[in-house]
Amino acid sequence: MENKEKVDKKEKKEKIPRQAMPEQDPKKRVRNFDEVPIGYTAELAITEAKRCVQCKKPGCISGCPVDVKIPEFIELIAEGDFIGAARKLKETNSLPAVCGRVCPQEDQCEKVCILAKKGESVAIGRLERFAADYERKSGNILIPEMAPPTGKKIAVVGAGPAGLTIAGDLVKMGHDVTVFEALHKSGGVLIYGIPE
């Protein structure tokens, strides 16, 4: 009976179509500079997360440059534990809201999703964005634990995504970090390379 349940569960997941990302109405968006894609609702995120077949050897993880535990955070979304999903993402990715928007998932994790072989992959980036946005909007943001001060001073050159990520990791390790940036604002490509 257990095998039948597994087969039924897999069949149901394969029948769920990839969930479209809601967008601003064109008549409204011509009058503002807000993001065109609005993001998933909780209902859409859960439906999309249920498409994940929880592979035994998930290729999506090896397709991710920062080794996000993709099936684990997606399973948490499917269960409705959105804060847990955001925290799972942050174990390996300091900027999940950014990656959920601008990382080229279609050439990385989503490209190697098993569902992509016969249809459309799980919308991993959209789910990542949803979890990160949900955590931010809820105000339930976990402050990471800090190691005791080491007394070491470290300079990080460049306040783009990579520089800010490593600076954050070093601070959590107890180091005194100073970030140097040549331009007027921090953020690198997020400020100067991506249109608002």
Contact map, one row per residue, 1 for C-alpha under 8 A:
1111100000000000000000000000000000000000000000000000000000000000000000000000000000000000000000000000000000000000000000000000000000000000000000000000000000000000000000000000000000000000000000000000
1111110000000000000000000000000000000000000000000000000000000000000000000000000000000000000000000000000000000000000000000000000000000000000000000000000000000000000000000000000000000000000000000000
1111111000000000000000000000000000000000000000000000000000000000000000000000000000000000000000000000000000000000000000000000000000000000000000000000000000000000000000000000000000000000000000000000
1111111100000000000000000000000000000000000000000000000000000000000000000000000000000000000000000000000000000000000000000000000000000000000000000000000000000000000000000000000000000000000000000000
1111111110000000000000000000000000000000000000000000000000000000000000000000000000000000000000000000000000000000000000000000000000000000000000000000000000000000000000000000000000000000000000000000
0111111111000000000000000000000000000000000000000000000000000000000000000000000000000000000000000000000000000000000000000000000000000000000000000000000000000000000000000000000000000000000000000000
0011111111100000000000000000000000000000000000000000000000000000000000000000000000000000000000000000000000000000000000000000000000000000000000000000000000000000000000000000000000000000000000000000
0001111111110000000000000000000000000000000000000000000000000000000000000000000000000000000000000000000000000000000000000000000000000000000000000000000000000000000000000000000000000000000000000000
0000111111111000000000000000000000000000000000000000000000000000000000000000000000000000000000000000000000000000000000000000000000000000000000000000000000000000000000000000000000000000000000000000
0000011111111100000000000000000000000000000000000000100000000000000000000000000000000000000000000000000000000000000000000000000000000000000000000000000000000000000000000000000000000000000000000000
0000001111111110000000000000000000000000000000000000000000000000000000000000000000000000000000000000000000000000000000000000000000000000000000000000000000000000000000000000000000000000000000000000
0000000111111111000000000000000000000000000000000000000000000000000000000000000000000000000000000000000000000000000000000000000000000000000000000000000000000000000000000000000000000000000000000000
0000000011111111000000000000000000000000000000000111100000000000000000000000000000000000000000000000000000000000000000000000000000000000000000000000000000000000000000000000000000000000000000000000
0000000001111111100000000000000000000000000000000010000000000000000000000000000000000000000000000000000000000000001000000000000000000000000000000000000000000000000000000000000000000000000000000000
0000000000111111100000000000000000000000000000000000000000000000000000000000000000000000000000000000000000000000000000000000000000000000000000000000000000000000000000000000000000000000000000000000
0000000000011111110000000000000000000000000000110010000000000000000000000000000000000000000000000000000000000000000000000000000000000000000000000000000000000000000000000000000000000000000000000000
0000000000000111111000000000000000000000000000000010000000000000000000000000000000000000000000000000000000000000000000000000000000000000000000000000000000000000000000000000000000000000000000000000
0000000000000001111100000000000000000000000000010010000000000000000000000000000000000000000000000000000000000000000000011110000000000000000000000000000000000000000000000000000000000000000000000000
0000000000000000111110000000000000000000000100110000000000000000000000000000000000000000000000000000000000000000000000000010000000000000000000000000000000000000000000000000000000000000000000000000
0000000000000000011111000000000000000000000000000000000000000000000000000000000000000000000000000000000000000000000000000000000000000000000000000000000000000000000000000000000000000000000000000000
0000000000000000001111100000000000001111000000000000000000000000000000000000000000000000000000000000000000000000000000000000010000000000000000000000000000000000000000000000000000000000000000000000
0000000000000000000111110000000000001111000000000000000000000000000000000000000000000000000000000000000000000000000000000000000000000000000000000000000000000000000000000000000000000000000000000000
0000000000000000000011111000000000011110000000000000000000000000000000000000000000000000000000000000000000000000000000000000000000000000000000000000000000000000000000000000000000000000000000000000
0000000000000000000001111101100000111100000000000000000000000000000000000000000000000000000000000000000000000000000000000000000000000000000000000000000000000000000000000000000000000000000000000000
0000000000000000000000111111100000000000000000000000000000000000000000000000000000000000000000000000000000000000000000000000000000000000000000000000000000000000000000000000000000000000000000000000
0000000000000000000000011111110000000000000000000000000000000000000000000000000000000000000000000000000000000000000000000000000000000000000000000000000000000000000000000000000000000000000000000000
0000000000000000000000001111111000000000000000000000000000000000000000000000000000000000000000000000000000000000000000000000000000000000000000000000000000000000000000000000000000000000000000000000
0000000000000000000000011111111100000000000000000000000000000000000000000000000000000000000000000000000000000000000000000000000000000000000000000000000000000000000000000000000000000000000000000000
0000000000000000000000011111111111010000000000000000000000000000000000000000000000000000000000000000000000000000000000000000000000000000000000000000000000000000000000000000000000000000000000000000
0000000000000000000000000111111110000000000000000000000000000000000000000000000000000000000000000000000000000000000000000000000000000000000000000000000000000000000000000000000000000000000000000000
0000000000000000000000000011111110000000000000000000000000000000000000000000000000000000000000000000000000000000000000000000000000000000000000000000000000000000000000000000000000000000000000000000
0000000000000000000000000001111111000000000000000000000000000000000000000000000000000000000000000000000000000000000000000000000000000000000000000000000000000000000000000000000000000000000000000000
0000000000000000000000000000111111100000000000000000000000000000000000000000000000000000000000000000000000000000000000000000000000000000000000000000000000000000000000000000000000000000000000000001
0000000000000000000000000000100111110000000000000000000000000000000000000000000000000000000000000000000000000000000000000000000000000000000000000000000000000000000000000000000000000000000000000001
0000000000000000000000010000000011111100000000000000000000000000000000000000000000000000000000000000000000000000000000000000000000000000000000000000000000000000000000000000000000000000000000000001
0000000000000000000000110000100001111100000000000000000000000000000000000000000000000000000000000000000000000000000000000000000000000000000000000000000000000000000000000000000000000000000000000000
0000000000000000000011110000000000111110000000000000000000000000000000000000000000000000000000000000000000000000000000000000000000000000000000000000000000000000000000000000000000000000000000000000
0000000000000000000011110000000000111111000000000000000000000000000000000000000000000000000000000000000000000000000000000000000000000000000000000000000000000000000000000000000000000000000000000000
0000000000000000000011100000000000001111100000000000000000000000000000000000000000000000000000000000000000000000000000000000010011000000000000000000000000000000000000000000000000000000000000000000
0000000000000000000011000000000000000111111110000000000000000000000000000000000000000000000000000000000000000000000000000000011001000000000000000000000000000000000000000000000000000000000000000000
0000000000000000000000000000000000000011111110000000000000000000000000000000000000000000000000000000000000000000000000000000000001000000000000000000000000000000000000000000000000000000000000000000
0000000000000000000000000000000000000001111111000000000000000000000000000000000100000000000000000000000000000000000000000000000000000000000000000000000000000000000000000000000000000000000000000000
0000000000000000000000000000000000000001111111100000000000000000000000000000000000000000000000000000000000000000000000000000000000000000000000000000000000000000000000000000000000000000000000000000
0000000000000000001000000000000000000001111111110000000000000000000000000000000000000000000000000000000000000000000000000000000000000000000000000000000000000000000000000000000000000000000000000000
0000000000000000000000000000000000000001111111111000000000000000000000000000110000000000000000000000000000000000000000000000001001000000000000000000000000000000000000000000000000000000000000000000
0000000000000000000000000000000000000000011111111100000000000000000000000000111100000000000000000000000000000000000000000000000000000000000000000000000000000000000000000000000000000000000000000000
0000000000000001001000000000000000000000001111111110000000000000000000000000010000000000000000000000000000000000000000000000000000000000000000000000000000000000000000000000000000000000000000000000
0000000000000001011000000000000000000000000111111111000000000000000000000000010000000000000000000000000000000000000000000110001000000000000000000000000000000000000000000000000000000000000000000000
0000000000000000000000000000000000000000000011111111000000000000000000000110110000000000000000000000000000000000000000000100001000000000000000000000000000000000000000000000000000000000000000000000
0000000000001000000000000000000000000000000001111111100000000000000000000010010000000000000000000000000000000000000000000000000000000000000000000000000000000000000000000000000000000000000000000000
0000000000001101110000000000000000000000000000111111100000000000000000000000000000000000000000000000000000000000000000000100000000000000000000000000000000000000000000000000000000000000000000000000
0000000000001000000000000000000000000000000000011111110000000000000000100110000000000000000000000000000000000000000000000100000000000000000000000000000000000000000000000000000000000000000000000000
0000000001001000000000000000000000000000000000000111111000000000000000000000000000000000000000000000000000000000000000000000000000000000000000000000000000000000000000000000000000000000000000000000
0000000000000000000000000000000000000000000000000001111101000000000000100010000000000000000000000000000000000000000000000000000000000000000000000000000000000000000000000000000000000000000000000000
0000000000000000000000000000000000000000000000000000111111000000000000100000000000000000000000000000000000000000010000000000000000000000000000000000000000000000000000000000000000000000000000000000
0000000000000000000000000000000000000000000000000000011111000000000000000000000000000000000000000000000000000000000000000000000000000000000000000000000000000000000000000000000000000000000000000000
0000000000000000000000000000000000000000000000000000001111100000000000000000000000000000000000000000000000000000000000000000000000000000000000000000000000000000000000000000000000000000000000000000
0000000000000000000000000000000000000000000000000000011111111100000000100000000000000000000000000000000000000000100000000000000000000000000000000000000000000000000000000000000000000000000000000000
0000000000000000000000000000000000000000000000000000000011111110000000000000000000000000000000000000000000001001110000000000000000000000000000000000000000000000000000000000000000000000000000000000
0000000000000000000000000000000000000000000000000000000001111111000001000000000000000000000000000000000000011111100000000000000000000000000000000000000000000000000000000000000000000000000000000000
0000000000000000000000000000000000000000000000000000000001111111001111000000000000000000000000000000000000001000000000000000000000000000000000000000000000000000000000000000000000000000000000000000
0000000000000000000000000000000000000000000000000000000001111111101000000000000000000000000000000000000000001000000000000000000000000000000000000000000000000000000000000000000000000000000000000000
0000000000000000000000000000000000000000000000000000000000111111101000000000000000000000000000000000000000011111000000000000000000000000000000000000000000000000000000000000000000000000000000000000
0000000000000000000000000000000000000000000000000000000000011111111100000000000000000000000000000000000000011000000000000000000000000000000000000000000000000000000000000000000000000000000000000000
0000000000000000000000000000000000000000000000000000000000000111111000000000000000000000000000000000000000000000000000000000000000000000000000000000000000000000000000000000000000000000000000000000
0000000000000000000000000000000000000000000000000000000000000001111100000000000000000000000110000000000000000000000000000000000000000000000000000000000000000000000000000000000000000000000000000000
0000000000000000000000000000000000000000000000000000000000001111111110000000000000000000000100000000000000000000000000000000000000000000000000000000000000000000000000000000000000000000000000000000
0000000000000000000000000000000000000000000000000000000000001001011111000000000000000000101110000000000000000000000000000000000000000000000000000000000000000000000000000000000000000000000000000000
0000000000000000000000000000000000000000000000000000000000001000001111111000000000000001100100000000000000000000000000000000000000000000000000000000000000000000000000000000000000000000000000000000
0000000000000000000000000000000000000000000000000000000000011000000111111100000000000000100000000000000000000000000000000001000000000000000000000000000000000000000000000000000000000000000000000000
0000000000000000000000000000000000000000000000000001011001000000000011111110000000000000000000000000000000000000000000000000000000000000000000000000000000000000000000000000000000000000000000000000
0000000000000000000000000000000000000000000000000000000000000000000011111111000000001001000000000000000000000000000000000000000000000000000000000000000000000000000000000000000000000000000000000000
0000000000000000000000000000000000000000000000000000000000000000000011111111100000011101100000000000000000000000000000000000000000000000000000000000000000000000000000000000000000000000000000000000
0000000000000000000000000000000000000000000000001001000000000000000001111111110000001000000000000000000000000000000000000001001000000000000000000000000000000000000000000000000000000000000000000000
0000000000000000000000000000000000000000000000001101010000000000000000111111111000000000000000000000000000000000000000000000000000000000000000000000000000000000000000000000000000000000000000000000
0000000000000000000000000000000000000000000000000000000000000000000000011111111111011000000000000000000000000000000000000000000000000000000000000000000000000000000000000000000000000000000000000000
0000000000000000000000000000000000000000000011001000000000000000000000001111111111001000000000000000000000000000000000000000001000100000000000000000000000000000000000000000000000000000000000000000
0000000000000000000000000000000000000000000011111100000000000000000000000111111110000000000000000000000000000000000000000000000000000000000000000000000000000000000000000000000000000000000000000000
0000000000000000000000000000000000000000000001000000000000000000000000000011111110000000000000000000000000000000000000000000000000000000000000000000000000000000000000000000000000000000000000000000
0000000000000000000000000000000000000000010001000000000000000000000000000001111111000000000000000000000000000000000000000000000000000000000000000000000000000000000000000000000000000000000000000000
0000000000000000000000000000000000000000000000000000000000000000000000000001111111111000000000000000000000000000000000000000000000000000000000000000000000000000000000000000000000000000000000000000
0000000000000000000000000000000000000000000000000000000000000000000000000001100111111100000000000000000000000000000000000000000000100110000000000000000000000000000000000000000000000000000000000000
0000000000000000000000000000000000000000000000000000000000000000000000000000000011111110000000000000000000000000000000000000000000100110000100000000000000000000000000000000000000000000000000000000
0000000000000000000000000000000000000000000000000000000000000000000000001001000011111111000000000000000000000000000000000000000000000000000000000000000000000000000000000000000000000000000000000000
0000000000000000000000000000000000000000000000000000000000000000000000011101100011111111100000000000000000000000000000000000000000100000000000000000000000000000000000000000000000000000000000000000
0000000000000000000000000000000000000000000000000000000000000000000000001000000001111111110000010000000000000000000000000000000100110010000000000000000000000000000000000000000000000000000000000000
0000000000000000000000000000000000000000000000000000000000000000000000000000000000111111111000000000000000000000000000000000000000000000000001000000000000000000000000000000000000000000000000000000
0000000000000000000000000000000000000000000000000000000000000000000010011000000000011111111100000000000000000000000000000000000000000000000000000000000000000000000000000000000000000000000000000000
0000000000000000000000000000000000000000000000000000000000000000000111001000000000001111111110010000000000000000000000000000000100000000000000000000000000000000000000000000000000000000000000000000
0000000000000000000000000000000000000000000000000000000000000000000000000000000000000111111111110000000000000000000000000000000000000000000000000000000000000000000000000000000000000000000000000000
0000000000000000000000000000000000000000000000000000000000000000000100000000000000000011111111000000000000000000000000000000000000000000000000000000000000000000000000000000000000000000000000000000
0000000000000000000000000000000000000000000000000000000000000000011110000000000000000001111111000000000000000000000000000000000000000000000000000000000000000000000000000000000000000000000000000000
0000000000000000000000000000000000000000000000000000000000000000010100000000000000000000111111110000000000000000000000000000000000000000000000000000000000000000000000000000000000000000000000000000
0000000000000000000000000000000000000000000000000000000000000000000000000000000000000000011111110000000000000000000000000000000000000000000000000000000000000000000010010000000000000000000000000000
0000000000000000000000000000000000000000000000000000000000000000000000000000000000000000010011111110000000000000000000000000000000000000000000000000000000000000100010000000000000000000000000000000
0000000000000000000000000000000000000000000000000000000000000000000000000000000000000100110011111111000000000000000000000000000110010000000000000000000000000000000000000000000000000000000000000000
0000000000000000000000000000000000000000000000000000000000000000000000000000000000000000000000111111100000000000000000000000000111111000000000000000000000000000000000000000000000000000000000000000
0000000000000000000000000000000000000000000000000000000000000000000000000000000000000000000000111111111000000000000000000000000010000000000000000000000000000000000000000000000000000000000000000000
0000000000000000000000000000000000000000000000000000000000000000000000000000000000000000000000111111111000000000000000000000100110000000000000000000000000000000000000000000000000000000000000000000
0000000000000000000000000000000000000000000000000000000000000000000000000000000000000000000000011111111000000000000000000001111111000000000000000000000000000000000000000000000000000000000000000000
0000000000000000000000000000000000000000000000000000000000000000000000000000000000000000000000001111111000000000000000000000110010000000000000000000000000000000000000000000000000000000000000000000
0000000000000000000000000000000000000000000000000000000000000000000000000000000000000000000000000111111100000000000000000000000000000000000000000000000000000000000000000000000000000000000000000000
0000000000000000000000000000000000000000000000000000000000000000000000000000000000000000000000000111111110000000000000000000100000000000000000000000000000000000000000000000000000000000000000000000
0000000000000000000000000000000000000000000000000000000000000000000000000000000000000000000000000000011111110000000000000000000000000000000000000000000000000000000000000000000000000000000000000000
0000000000000000000000000000000000000000000000000000000000000000000000000000000000000000000000000000001111111110000000000001100000000000000000000000000000000000000000000000000000000000000000000000
0000000000000000000000000000000000000000000000000000000000000000000000000000000000000000000000000000000111111110000000000000000000000000000000000000000000000000000000000000000000000000000000000000
0000000000000000000000000000000000000000000000000000000000000000000000000000000000000000000000000000000111111110000000000000000000000000000000000000000000000000000000000000000000000000000000000000
0000000000000000000000000000000000000000000000000000000000010011000000000000000000000000000000000000000111111111000000000000000000000000000000000000000000000000000000000000000000000000000000000000
0000000000000000000000000000000000000000000000000000000000111111000000000000000000000000000000000000000011111111100000000001000000000000000000000000000000000000000000000000000000000000000000000000
0000000000000000000000000000000000000000000000000000000000010010000000000000000000000000000000000000000011111111100100001111000000000000000000000000000000000000000000000000000000000000000000000000
0000000000000000000000000000000000000000000000000000000000010010000000000000000000000000000000000000000011111111100100001000000000000000000000000000000000000000000000000000000000000000000000000000
0000000000000000000000000000000000000000000000000000000000110010000000000000000000000000000000000000000000011111110100000000000000000000000000000000000000000000000000000000000000000000000000000000
0000000000000000000000000000000000000000000000000000000001110000000000000000000000000000000000000000000000001111111110001100000000000000000000000000000000000000000000000000000000000000000000000000
0000000000000000000000000000000000000000000000000000001000100000000000000000000000000000000000000000000000000001111110001000000000000000000000000000000000000000000000000000000000000000000000000000
0000000000000100000000000000000000000000000000000000000000000000000000000000000000000000000000000000000000000000111111111100000000000000000000000000000000000000000000000000000000000000000000000000
0000000000000000000000000000000000000000000000000000000000000000000000000000000000000000000000000000000000000111111111111100000000000000000000000000000000000000000000000000000000000000000000000000
0000000000000000000000000000000000000000000000000000000000000000000000000000000000000000000000000000000000000000111111110000000000000000000000000000000000000000000000000000000000000000000000000000
0000000000000000000000000000000000000000000000000000000000000000000000000000000000000000000000000000000000000000001111110000000000000000000000000000000000000000000000000000000000000000000000000000
0000000000000000000000000000000000000000000000000000000000000000000000000000000000000000000000000000000000000000001111111000000000000000000000000000000000000000000000000000000000000000000000000000
0000000000000000010000000000000000000000000000000000000000000000000000000000000000000000000000000000000000000000001111111100000000000000000000000000000000000000000000000000000000000000000000000000
0000000000000000010000000000000000000000000000000000000000000000000000000000000000000000000000000000000000000110111100111110000000000000000000000000000000000000000000000000000000000000000000000000
0000000000000000010000000000000000000000000000011011000000000000000000000000000000000000000000000000000000000100101100011111000000000000000000000000000000000000000000000000000000000000000000000000
0000000000000000011000000000000000000000000000010000000000000000000000000000000000000000000000000000000000000100000000001111111000000000000000000000000000000000000000000000000000000000000000000000
0000000000000000000000000000000000000000000000000000000000000000000001000100000000000000000000000001000010001100000000000111111100000000000000000000000000000000000000000000000000000000000000000000
0000000000000000000000000000000000000000000000000000000000000000000000000000000000000000000000000011101010000000000000000011111110000000000000000000000000000000000000000000000000000000000000000000
0000000000000000000010000000000000000011000000000000000000000000000000000000000000000000000000000001100000000000000000000011111111000000000000000000000000000000000000000000000000000000000000000000
0000000000000000000000000000000000000001000010011000000000000000000000000100100000000000000000000001000000000000000000000011111111100000000000000000000000000000000000000000000000000000000000000000
0000000000000000000000000000000000000000000000000000000000000000000000000000000000000100100000011011000000000000000000000001111111110000000000000000000000000000000000000000000000000000000000000000
0000000000000000000000000000000000000010000000000000000000000000000000000000000000000000000000011111100000000000000000000000111111111000000000000000000000000000000000000000000000000000000000000000
0000000000000000000000000000000000000011100010000000000000000000000000000000000000000000000000001001000000000000000000000000011111111100000000000000000000000000000000000000000000000000000000000000
0000000000000000000000000000000000000000000000000000000000000000000000000000100001101100000000001000000000000000000000000000001111111110000000000000000000000000000000000000000000000000000000000000
0000000000000000000000000000000000000000000000000000000000000000000000000000000000000100000000011000000000000000000000000000000111111111000000000000000000000000000000000000000000000000000000000000
0000000000000000000000000000000000000000000000000000000000000000000000000000000000000000000000001000000000000000000000000000000011111111100000000000000000000000000000000000000000000000000000000000
0000000000000000000000000000000000000000000000000000000000000000000000000000000001100000000000000000000000000000000000000000000001111111110000000000000000000000000000000000000000000000000000000000
0000000000000000000000000000000000000000000000000000000000000000000000000000000001100100000000000000000000000000000000000000000000111111111110000000000000000000000000000000000000000000000000000000
0000000000000000000000000000000000000000000000000000000000000000000000000000000000000000000000000000000000000000000000000000000000011111111110000000000000000000000000000000000000000000000000000000
0000000000000000000000000000000000000000000000000000000000000000000000000000000000000000000000000000000000000000000000000000000000001111111000000000000000000000000000000000000000000000000000000000
0000000000000000000000000000000000000000000000000000000000000000000000000000000000000000000000000000000000000000000000000000000000000111111110000000000000000000000000000000000000000000000000000000
0000000000000000000000000000000000000000000000000000000000000000000000000000000000000000000000000000000000000000000000000000000000000011111110000000000000000000000000000000000000000000000000000000
0000000000000000000000000000000000000000000000000000000000000000000000000000000000100000000000000000000000000000000000000000000000000011011111000000000000000000000000000000000000000000000000000000
0000000000000000000000000000000000000000000000000000000000000000000000000000000000000000000000000000000000000000000000000000000000000011011111100000000000000000000000000000000000000000000000000000
0000000000000000000000000000000000000000000000000000000000000000000000000000000000000010000000000000000000000000000000000000000000000000000111110000000000000000000000000000000000000000000000000000
0000000000000000000000000000000000000000000000000000000000000000000000000000000000000000000000000000000000000000000000000000000000000000000011111000000000000000000000000000000000000000000000000000
0000000000000000000000000000000000000000000000000000000000000000000000000000000000000000000000000000000000000000000000000000000000000000000001111100000000000000000000000001000000000000000000000000
0000000000000000000000000000000000000000000000000000000000000000000000000000000000000000000000000000000000000000000000000000000000000000000000111110000000000000000000000001000000000000000000000000
0000000000000000000000000000000000000000000000000000000000000000000000000000000000000000000000000000000000000000000000000000000000000000000000011111000000000000000000000011110000000000000000000000
0000000000000000000000000000000000000000000000000000000000000000000000000000000000000000000000000000000000000000000000000000000000000000000000001111100000000000000000000001110000000000000000000000
0000000000000000000000000000000000000000000000000000000000000000000000000000000000000000000000000000000000000000000000000000000000000000000000000111110000000000000000000000110000000000000000000000
0000000000000000000000000000000000000000000000000000000000000000000000000000000000000000000000000000000000000000000000000000000000000000000000000011111100000000000000000000111100000000000000000000
0000000000000000000000000000000000000000000000000000000000000000000000000000000000000000000000000000000000000000000000000000000000000000000000000001111100000000000000000000011100000000000000000000
0000000000000000000000000000000000000000000000000000000000000000000000000000000000000000000000000000000000000000000000000000000000000000000000000000111110000000000000000000011100000000000000000000
0000000000000000000000000000000000000000000000000000000000000000000000000000000000000000000000000000000000000000000000000000000000000000000000000000111111000000000000000000001100000000000000000000
0000000000000000000000000000000000000000000000000000000000000000000000000000000000000000000000000000000000000000000000000000000000000000000000000000001111100000000000000000001111000000000000000000
0000000000000000000000000000000000000000000000000000000000000000000000000000000000000000000000000000000000000000000000000000000000000000000000000000000111110000000000000000001111000000000000000000
0000000000000000000000000000000000000000000000000000000000000000000000000000000000000000000000000000000000000000000000000000000000000000000000000000000011111000000000000000000011110000000000000000
0000000000000000000000000000000000000000000000000000000000000000000000000000000000000000000000000000000000000000000000000000000000000000000000000000000001111110001001100000000011110000000000000000
0000000000000000000000000000000000000000000000000000000000000000000000000000000000000000000000000000000000000000000000000000000000000000000000000000000000111110001000000000000000111000000000000000
0000000000000000000000000000000000000000000000000000000000000000000000000000000000000000000000000000000000000000000000000000000000000000000000000000000000011111001100000000000000111100000100000000
0000000000000000000000000000000000000000000000000000000000000000000000000000000000000000000000000000000000000000000000000000000000000000000000000000000000011111111100000000000000111000011100000000
0000000000000000000000000000000000000000000000000000000000000000000000000000000000000000000000000000000000000000000000000000000000000000000000000000000000000111111100000000000000000000011111000000
0000000000000000000000000000000000000000000000000000000000000000000000000000000000000000000000100000000000000000000000000000000000000000000000000000000000000011111110000000000000000000001111000000
0000000000000000000000000000000000000000000000000000000000000000000000000000000000000000000000000000000000000000000000000000000000000000000000000000000000000011111111000000000000000000000000000000
0000000000000000000000000000000000000000000000000000000000000000000000000000000000000000000000000000000000000000000000000000000000000000000000000000000000011111111111100000000000100000000000000000
0000000000000000000000000000000000000000000000000000000000000000000000000000000000000000000000000000000000000000000000000000000000000000000000000000000000000111111111110000000000100000001000000000
0000000000000000000000000000000000000000000000000000000000000000000000000000000000000000000001100000000000000000000000000000000000000000000000000000000000000000111111111000000000000000000000000000
0000000000000000000000000000000000000000000000000000000000000000000000000000000000000000000000000000000000000000000000000000000000000000000000000000000000010000011111111100000000000000000000000000
0000000000000000000000000000000000000000000000000000000000000000000000000000000000000000000000000000000000000000000000000000000000000000000000000000000000010000001111111110000011100000000000000000
0000000000000000000000000000000000000000000000000000000000000000000000000000000000000000000001000000000000000000000000000000000000000000000000000000000000000000000111111111000000000000000000000000
0000000000000000000000000000000000000000000000000000000000000000000000000000000000000000000000000000000000000000000000000000000000000000000000000000000000000000000011111111100000000000000000000000
0000000000000000000000000000000000000000000000000000000000000000000000000000000000000000000000000000000000000000000000000000000000000000000000000000000000000000000001111111111110000000000000000000
0000000000000000000000000000000000000000000000000000000000000000000000000000000000000000000000000000000000000000000000000000000000000000000000000100000000000000000000111111111110000000000000000000
0000000000000000000000000000000000000000000000000000000000000000000000000000000000000000000000000000000000000000000000000000000000000000000000011110000000000000000000011111111000000000000000000000
0000000000000000000000000000000000000000000000000000000000000000000000000000000000000000000000000000000000000000000000000000000000000000000000000111100000000000000000001111111000000000000000000000
0000000000000000000000000000000000000000000000000000000000000000000000000000000000000000000000000000000000000000000000000000000000000000000000000111111000000000000000000111111100000000000000000000
0000000000000000000000000000000000000000000000000000000000000000000000000000000000000000000000000000000000000000000000000000000000000000000000000000111111000000000000000111111110000000000000000000
0000000000000000000000000000000000000000000000000000000000000000000000000000000000000000000000000000000000000000000000000000000000000000000000000000111111000000000000000110011111000000000000000000
0000000000000000000000000000000000000000000000000000000000000000000000000000000000000000000000000000000000000000000000000000000000000000000000000000000011110000000000100110001111100000000000000000
0000000000000000000000000000000000000000000000000000000000000000000000000000000000000000000000000000000000000000000000000000000000000000000000000000000011110000000000100000000111110000000000000000
0000000000000000000000000000000000000000000000000000000000000000000000000000000000000000000000000000000000000000000000000000000000000000000000000000000000111110001100100000000011111000000000000000
0000000000000000000000000000000000000000000000000000000000000000000000000000000000000000000000000000000000000000000000000000000000000000000000000000000000111110000000000000000001111100000000000000
0000000000000000000000000000000000000000000000000000000000000000000000000000000000000000000000000000000000000000000000000000000000000000000000000000000000001110000000000000000000111111110000000000
0000000000000000000000000000000000000000000000000000000000000000000000000000000000000000000000000000000000000000000000000000000000000000000000000000000000000100000000000000000000011111000000000000
0000000000000000000000000000000000000000000000000000000000000000000000000000000000000000000000000000000000000000000000000000000000000000000000000000000000000000000000000000000000001111110000000000
0000000000000000000000000000000000000000000000000000000000000000000000000000000000000000000000000000000000000000000000000000000000000000000000000000000000000000000000000000000000001111110000000000
0000000000000000000000000000000000000000000000000000000000000000000000000000000000000000000000000000000000000000000000000000000000000000000000000000000000000000000000000000000000001011111100100000
0000000000000000000000000000000000000000000000000000000000000000000000000000000000000000000000000000000000000000000000000000000000000000000000000000000000000011000000000000000000001011111100100000
0000000000000000000000000000000000000000000000000000000000000000000000000000000000000000000000000000000000000000000000000000000000000000000000000000000000000011100100000000000000000000111111110000
0000000000000000000000000000000000000000000000000000000000000000000000000000000000000000000000000000000000000000000000000000000000000000000000000000000000000111100000000000000000000000111111111000
0000000000000000000000000000000000000000000000000000000000000000000000000000000000000000000000000000000000000000000000000000000000000000000000000000000000000001100000000000000000000000001111111100
0000000000000000000000000000000000000000000000000000000000000000000000000000000000000000000000000000000000000000000000000000000000000000000000000000000000000001100000000000000000000000001111111100
0000000000000000000000000000000000000000000000000000000000000000000000000000000000000000000000000000000000000000000000000000000000000000000000000000000000000000000000000000000000000000111111111110
0000000000000000000000000000000000000000000000000000000000000000000000000000000000000000000000000000000000000000000000000000000000000000000000000000000000000000000000000000000000000000001111111110
0000000000000000000000000000000000000000000000000000000000000000000000000000000000000000000000000000000000000000000000000000000000000000000000000000000000000000000000000000000000000000000111111110
0000000000000000000000000000000000000000000000000000000000000000000000000000000000000000000000000000000000000000000000000000000000000000000000000000000000000000000000000000000000000000000011111111
0000000000000000000000000000000000000000000000000000000000000000000000000000000000000000000000000000000000000000000000000000000000000000000000000000000000000000000000000000000000000000000000111111
0000000000000000000000000000000011100000000000000000000000000000000000000000000000000000000000000000000000000000000000000000000000000000000000000000000000000000000000000000000000000000000000000111
